[in-house]
Every structure is written in structure tokens, then in C-alpha cells.
Amino acid sequence: MRISVSADWDKGVARQLAEELNHRGHEVIPHGVLNPEEKDDWALCTEAAAQDVVQGRADQAVVCCWTGTGAGIAANKVPGVRAALCTDAYTASGARRWNDANVLALSLRLTSASVLTEILDAWFDTTPSQDPVDQKNIRHVNRIGSA
């Protein structure tokens, strides 16, 4: 799977995230501090990662900033993105299952190495729900804001 990864700061689990995804066999598309040719402003690198998803260059994205909040907000501004800020495995699993989230937002400040592994396990081990009610909600979310 191709995973676009962005981080605005070379702190916390930013580099470990990219290494872990590579170790799991994913192709990482780096943005922000992970790509020396790009600016590392959180809004810019998050947008680049989110655009990779909606334009088909990546299957999913993981976006990071100090709290994860800004990255999540910026990603959700890109039409077609359903980003979820996850601080634990249960939230990550629910975001994939019930929200069909295609972008994972992480806090560089709060996410430890062991929690990162748990979140990624839950994220990649969970598939979107096929329940008609859940699917109806996802279709509704996708229509919000479109004319």
C-alpha cells in the first residue's frame, strides 16, 4: 500500500512512523520534514499528503503535527478526505470501521513508540463497516459541503 506521510517537526515519532510503515511493507511518500525538498509548515505538508490520497498517488495518509489537531483540520479541508485524530488503538479502529477514515492524524507530542505500534496495528487491521447504516452515514459525510 502507498502511504503518504507528513510531519511538520522532526520530533516524537515522525521518523519512526515512516520507518515502521516501510518495515510493514508499505511504500512511504514523505512530506514536510521527511522530505528535504519541501517546506515543513504543517498546513502545507498536510495538504500535500491529503492531496496524494484524493488524487490517487497514495492509498491512505498519516499526517502529524505537535498536537495532531492542526494536521487533522487541514486534511479534512481537502474534499474526499476523512481524517481522524487518533490517540489510541480503539479510536483508530473505530475511525476505520465506522467512519471509513482514509487519513490518520497523530500527535507528535502524545504518541509514544509503543502507542504508535498499537494505533497502526488497529488502523491496518480494521476494514470499513459494510453495515447499511454506516455506509449511509459515510455517503452523507461525503456530501456535506458540496453544492
Summary of the structure (lengths in Angstrom):
residues: 147
radius of gyration: 14.1
end to end distance: 32.1
largest distance: 44.2
contacts: 520
relative contact order: 0.17
helix: 46%
strand: 18%
